[in-house]
Amino acid sequence: MKRSSKHTRRHGIKLAISTLSGGLLHAATSTTTVATPELTQSIPRAPSDALPGPQFADSVLSMDRHEREQAILEQLLKGNLPGFLRNLVPVKLDHRTDGKRLAVTIFVMPDYLAIGQDGAFLRIPMNLHTAVAVADRFGFVLPTRKMVDAIYNRAVGRFTPQPLPAGPRMSSTEYYLMHNSMIDQQSRSRGFPFGALASGHKKDVVATNRLIARPGQIAIYGWHRGIGDPIQPLSTVHGAGYADYSHGIRLVSRMAMVDGKLRPVSDILLDSSFADVLSDEGRIRLEDALGIA
């Protein structure tokens, strides 16, 4: 009997998902960064004339913060980010409930979003609107507080936080450059391997249920001094348009691994059985938890 084209398409989709899951299952057992083109294929290829990070910084020095945000968005959506960020790191989280241990492996960028190339990049803070737009375009999400802790615990390069003096300059491009240089210097002096999972050098912009009651704000957390010791407790004090030098955008792939199969992170966070693996706040609807519903 001849099979319908609809059946054939459905079979092809299932086969593709199975093949994708099989390749990532091997990646999920890795202890280092892994090439996962299946999860990064929505990130545009870097243009041949992409600006190096320092040159981009020079180009926005005289801009106001709104113009700078637009320039950041344009550069990232064109694919101007260092190549090593496309090599994701598997991070396994687990949770025990009712005597059963549940586990989820997420795939994260090894460092915070940056503009430029591997040899000349600038870790770039940005406001919540820009961060969400980039994450959506790339096929990623922002982390929860529990994910941030897990990433720090798993990091090869655990930085010592380096705060700069507080004041109006915190949101300046000059501070962005200064702090980025301090991070690079610390990385070299401590011999951190290039492209390995790094943490402790920025606060994370996170998804949290607290923003349900405070839409229009941005949530930040982290900047760990050690395991279980963040400088910044979860805070929603700033508006969604705020960014300063201490903020970083860590992107997490929209797809995670559960029992050898891919599942959307958004579905896992809504699953009453699995949400606690990725969240210390219970179930999370990501749109609400970013204050953008």
C-alpha positions in Angstrom: 0.0 0.0 0.0 1.4 3.4 -0.9 2.0 5.7 2.1 0.6 9.2 2.1 2.9 12.2 1.7 1.6 13.3 5.1 2.8 10.1 6.7 6.1 10.4 5.0 6.6 13.9 6.2 5.7 12.9 9.8 8.1 10.0 9.7 10.9 12.3 8.3 10.3 14.8 11.2 10.5 12.0 13.8 13.7 10.6 12.2 15.3 14.1 12.2 14.5 14.7 15.8 15.8 11.2 16.7 19.0 11.8 14.9 19.4 15.3 16.5 18.8 13.8 20.0 21.3 11.0 19.4 24.0 13.5 18.5 23.3 15.7 21.4 23.1 12.7 23.8 26.8 12.2 23.2 27.5 15.9 23.6 25.6 15.9 26.9 28.1 13.5 28.5 31.0 15.8 27.6 32.9 17.7 30.3 34.1 20.5 28.0 32.6 22.8 25.3 31.2 20.9 22.4 30.3 21.8 18.8 26.5 21.7 18.7 25.5 23.2 15.3 22.0 21.8 15.8 21.4 24.2 18.7 23.2 27.2 17.3 22.0 27.1 13.7 19.8 30.1 14.2 22.7 32.3 15.1 23.6 34.2 11.9 27.1 33.6 10.4 29.4 36.4 11.2 29.8 38.9 8.4 33.2 39.2 6.7 33.4 42.9 7.7 32.4 42.3 11.4 33.7 45.0 13.8 36.2 43.8 16.4 35.0 44.5 20.0 37.3 47.5 20.7 36.4 49.1 17.4 32.7 48.7 18.1 33.2 50.3 21.5 34.9 53.3 19.8 31.9 53.6 17.5 29.4 53.9 20.3 31.4 56.1 22.7 29.5 59.3 21.8 26.0 57.6 21.6 23.4 57.9 24.2 22.2 54.7 25.9 19.3 54.2 23.5 21.4 54.6 20.4 24.0 52.2 21.9 21.4 49.6 22.6 20.2 49.7 19.0 23.8 49.4 17.8 24.4 46.4 20.1 21.2 44.7 18.8 22.2 45.3 15.2 25.7 43.9 15.7 24.5 40.7 17.4 21.6 40.1 15.0 24.1 40.2 12.2 26.1 37.4 13.9 29.0 39.6 15.1 29.9 37.5 18.1 33.1 35.5 18.8 33.1 32.0 17.4 33.8 30.2 20.7 30.4 31.2 22.0 28.9 28.9 19.4 30.5 25.9 21.2 28.0 25.2 24.0 28.7 23.5 27.3 26.4 20.8 28.7 25.5 21.5 32.3 23.6 18.8 34.2 21.1 19.7 37.0 19.2 17.3 39.1 16.5 17.2 41.8 15.3 14.5 44.1 11.6 14.2 44.7 9.5 11.3 46.1 12.6 9.2 46.3 13.2 9.7 42.6 16.1 11.6 41.1 15.3 13.7 38.0 17.9 15.2 35.8 18.1 17.7 33.0 21.1 18.7 30.9 21.0 22.3 29.6 23.4 23.6 26.9 24.9 27.0 27.7 27.3 29.5 26.1 30.7 29.3 27.8 30.8 33.0 28.5 28.6 36.1 28.4 27.4 37.6 25.1 30.1 39.6 23.4 30.7 41.5 20.2 33.7 40.9 18.0 36.0 37.9 17.2 37.8 35.3 19.3 40.9 37.5 19.4 39.2 40.8 19.9 35.8 40.8 21.7 33.9 42.9 24.2 31.6 41.3 26.7 28.6 43.5 26.2 26.0 44.4 28.8 22.6 45.2 27.5 19.1 45.9 28.8 16.3 43.3 29.1 14.6 44.2 25.8 17.8 43.7 23.8 18.7 40.5 25.6 15.3 38.9 25.0 15.3 40.0 21.3 18.8 38.4 20.8 17.9 35.2 22.7 14.7 34.8 20.7 16.5 35.3 17.4 19.2 32.8 18.3 16.9 30.1 19.7 18.0 30.6 23.3 16.5 31.6 26.6 17.8 33.5 29.7 18.7 31.3 32.7 16.9 30.9 36.0 18.7 31.6 39.3 19.2 27.8 39.8 20.8 27.5 36.4 23.2 30.4 37.2 24.3 28.5 40.4 24.8 25.3 38.4 26.8 27.0 35.8 29.1 28.6 38.4 29.5 25.2 40.1 30.4 23.6 36.8 32.7 26.4 35.6 36.4 25.7 34.7 37.2 29.4 35.1 35.8 30.8 38.3 36.7 34.4 38.4 37.0 36.6 41.5 34.5 39.4 41.1 36.0 42.8 40.4 33.6 45.6 41.2 34.2 49.1 40.0 33.3 52.3 41.9 29.5 52.9 41.9 28.1 56.0 40.2 26.8 57.3 36.9 29.7 55.9 35.0 28.5 52.3 35.7 26.5 52.4 32.5 29.2 54.1 30.4 30.9 52.4 27.5 34.2 53.4 29.2 33.3 51.2 32.2 32.3 48.4 29.8 35.7 48.5 28.3 37.5 48.8 31.6 35.8 45.9 33.2 36.2 43.7 30.1 40.0 44.4 30.2 40.1 43.5 33.9 38.4 40.2 33.2 40.8 39.4 30.4 43.8 40.2 32.6 42.5 38.0 35.4 41.9 35.2 33.0 45.5 35.4 31.6 47.1 35.7 35.1 45.2 32.6 36.4 45.7 30.6 33.2 42.1 29.9 32.4 41.8 28.0 29.2 40.3 30.1 26.3 36.7 29.2 25.6 36.1 27.1 28.6 33.0 27.6 30.8 33.6 30.7 32.8 31.6 32.4 35.6 32.0 34.8 38.6 32.9 37.8 36.4 29.4 39.2 35.9 26.0 39.3 37.3 23.4 37.4 35.3 20.2 38.7 33.9 17.7 36.0 34.8 14.1 34.8 34.5 12.1 34.8 37.7 8.5 34.7 38.9 9.1 37.9 40.9 8.7 39.8 37.6 5.1 38.7 37.4 4.4 41.2 40.2 6.9 43.6 38.8 6.6 43.7 35.0 8.8 46.3 33.3 11.7 45.5 35.6 14.9 43.6 35.0 16.0 40.7 37.3 19.7 40.3 38.1 21.5 37.7 40.2 25.0 36.2 40.8 28.5 37.5 40.7 29.7 34.6 42.8 32.6 34.8 45.3 32.3 31.0 45.8 29.8 28.2 45.6 26.6 29.4 47.2 28.0 32.9 47.8 26.7 35.4 45.2 27.5 39.1 45.8 24.1 40.0 44.1 21.0 38.3 45.6 18.0 38.2 43.3 17.0 41.8 42.6 14.3 43.5 40.5 15.1 47.0 41.6 16.0 48.3 38.1 13.8 49.0 35.2 14.0 46.7 32.1 15.8 49.5 30.2 18.7 49.5 32.6 22.2 48.0 32.1 25.6 48.5 33.7 29.1 47.1 33.4 28.5 44.4 35.9 25.7 42.7 34.0 26.2 39.8 31.6 23.9 37.9 29.3 24.4 34.2 29.5 22.3 32.4 26.9 20.9 28.9 27.4 19.7 26.8 24.4 16.0 26.6 24.1 16.3 22.8 24.0 17.5 20.6 26.8 18.1 16.9 27.3 15.8 14.8 29.4 16.2 11.0 29.5 18.1 11.1 26.2 15.5 13.2 24.4 15.2 16.8 23.6 12.6 18.9 25.3 12.0 22.7 25.2 13.3 24.4 28.4 10.0 26.3 28.5 8.0 23.1 28.6 10.3 21.6 31.4 9.8 24.8 33.5 6.0 24.4 33.2 6.1 20.7 34.0 5.1 20.2 37.7 7.3 17.1 37.8 10.4 18.6 36.3 10.3 22.3 37.0 12.2 22.0 40.3 15.2 20.6 38.4 15.7 23.9 36.6 14.1 26.3 39.0 14.2 27.0 42.8 10.9 28.9 42.4 8.7 26.1 41.2 7.0 26.3 37.8 7.9 29.2 35.6 6.3 30.5 32.5 9.2 32.2 30.8 7.2 35.0 29.2 5.8 36.0 32.6 9.2 35.5 34.3 10.8 38.1 32.1 8.1 40.6 32.7 7.3 40.8 29.0 4.0 38.8 28.7 
